[in-house]
Amino acid sequence: GFEFWRTAAPGGIASRFPVLRERAETRATARRLMECVREVQPDVIHGHSPVLTAIPALRVGRQLGIPVVYEIRAFWEDAAASHGSCREGDLRWRATRWLETRGARRGTL
């Protein structure tokens, strides 16, 4: 009874550069989510970590007046540090933590 909606990965030059790639991904997800929400007409939008999912959910929810719940399944910055893609306290870690905190504060009923 579940229906899954997929978002195609964005291409082009922006997809090759950090920050631009994530921005393109969140915009593509927001467009796809808008299509889904208009068809399904949910009472609430449930976004989950990482924050790149929360950002489009919050954007669409705000535009359409639909409440958003943001579920943190893992702290993305800590996962990145444990996998070696950043170090605890470095710029990437702090930026990710800031985004996750912002998403959590805005993603409540």
RODO-2510 file (C-alpha; in nm, 4 decimals, decimal comma):
residues 109
     n   res          X          Y          Z
     1     g     0,0000     0,0000     0,0000
     2     f     0,3012     0,2344    -0,0118
     3     e     0,3795     0,4567    -0,3047
     4     f     0,7349     0,5809    -0,3497
     5     w     0,8249     0,9031    -0,5276
     6     r     1,1807     0,9375    -0,6511
     7     t     1,3733     1,2500    -0,7423
     8     a     1,6208     1,2305    -1,0278
     9     a     1,9711     1,3389    -0,9357
    10     p     2,0439     1,6799    -1,0810
    11     g     2,3042     1,6965    -1,3536
    12     g     2,5045     1,9747    -1,5032
    13     i     2,8049     2,1614    -1,3798
    14     a     2,6561     2,2404    -1,0376
    15     s     2,6378     1,8687    -0,9570
    16     r     3,0179     1,8522    -0,9584
    17     f     3,0880     2,1031    -0,6836
    18     p     3,0210     2,0792    -0,3104
    19     v     2,7568     2,3201    -0,1807
    20     l     2,6289     2,3832    -0,5375
    21     r     2,5520     2,0099    -0,5646
    22     e     2,3583     2,0096    -0,2361
    23     r     2,1724     2,3233    -0,3359
    24     a     2,0736     2,1647    -0,6692
    25     e     1,9634     1,8494    -0,4851
    26     t     1,7429     2,0386    -0,2399
    27     r     1,5828     2,2388    -0,5204
    28     a     1,5128     1,9244    -0,7253
    29     t     1,3678     1,7533    -0,4181
    30     a     1,1472     2,0545    -0,3420
    31     r     1,0082     2,0525    -0,6985
    32     r     0,9381     1,6795    -0,6811
    33     l     0,7866     1,7069    -0,3341
    34     m     0,5592     1,9878    -0,4534
    35     e     0,4263     1,7539    -0,7269
    36     c     0,3685     1,4792    -0,4716
    37     v     0,1989     1,7053    -0,2178
    38     r    -0,0336     1,8556    -0,4779
    39     e    -0,1440     1,5086    -0,5855
    40     v    -0,1641     1,3368    -0,2457
    41     q    -0,2752     1,6406    -0,0381
    42     p    -0,1290     1,5238     0,2933
    43     d    -0,2181     1,6712     0,6317
    44     v     0,1480     1,6765     0,7376
    45     i     0,4871     1,6440     0,5668
    46     h     0,7365     1,4139     0,7366
    47     g     1,0987     1,4863     0,6548
    48     h     1,3907     1,2957     0,8020
    49     s     1,7626     1,3368     0,8302
    50     p     1,9827     1,4338     0,6673
    51     v     1,8894     1,7988     0,6590
    52     l     1,8987     1,7952     0,2768
    53     t     1,5599     1,6259     0,3043
    54     a     1,4312     1,8651     0,5704
    55     i     1,5083     2,1800     0,3727
    56     p     1,2741     2,0971     0,0820
    57     a     1,0081     1,9627     0,3194
    58     l     1,0150     2,2840     0,5211
    59     r     1,0102     2,4980     0,2066
    60     v     0,7098     2,3163     0,0559
    61     g     0,5272     2,3021     0,3885
    62     r     0,5677     2,6765     0,4373
    63     q     0,4545     2,7544     0,0811
    64     l     0,1427     2,5402     0,1106
    65     g     0,0646     2,5927     0,4786
    66     i     0,1202     2,2264     0,5688
    67     p     0,2846     2,1362     0,9023
    68     v     0,6224     1,9632     0,8816
    69     v     0,7763     1,7162     1,1229
    70     y     1,1531     1,6687     1,0950
    71     e     1,2830     1,3396     1,2327
    72     i     1,6526     1,3127     1,3078
    73     r     1,7548     0,9522     1,2554
    74     a     2,1258     1,0224     1,3022
    75     f     2,3394     1,3278     1,3576
    76     w     2,4794     1,3791     1,0104
    77     e     2,7845     1,5728     1,1276
    78     d     2,8830     1,2949     1,3693
    79     a     2,8342     1,0300     1,1022
    80     a     3,0565     1,2290     0,8639
    81     a     3,3245     1,2596     1,1321
    82     s     3,3139     0,8869     1,2078
    83     h     3,3414     0,8051     0,8335
    84     g     3,6342     1,0431     0,7935
    85     s     3,4716     1,2898     0,5514
    86     c     3,5215     1,5674     0,8087
    87     r     3,6629     1,6130     1,1561
    88     e     3,4670     1,7049     1,4657
    89     g     3,4697     2,0816     1,5025
    90     d     3,5937     2,1658     1,1524
    91     l     3,4045     2,4016     0,9223
    92     r     3,2040     2,1275     0,7462
    93     w     3,1115     1,9654     1,0779
    94     r     2,9978     2,2995     1,2267
    95     a     2,8037     2,3985     0,9132
    96     t     2,6257     2,0646     0,9053
    97     r     2,5442     2,0840     1,2749
    98     w     2,4072     2,4364     1,2268
    99     l     2,1853     2,3235     0,9358
   100     e     2,0592     2,0183     1,1266
   101     t     1,9791     2,2308     1,4329
   102     r     1,7997     2,4865     1,2192
   103     g     1,5965     2,2128     1,0483
   104     a     1,5038     2,0585     1,3818
   105     r     1,3940     2,3896     1,5290
   106     r     1,1761     2,4697     1,2284
   107     g     1,0451     2,1188     1,1705
   108     t     0,8027     2,0811     1,4553
   109     l     0,4249     2,1033     1,4705
***
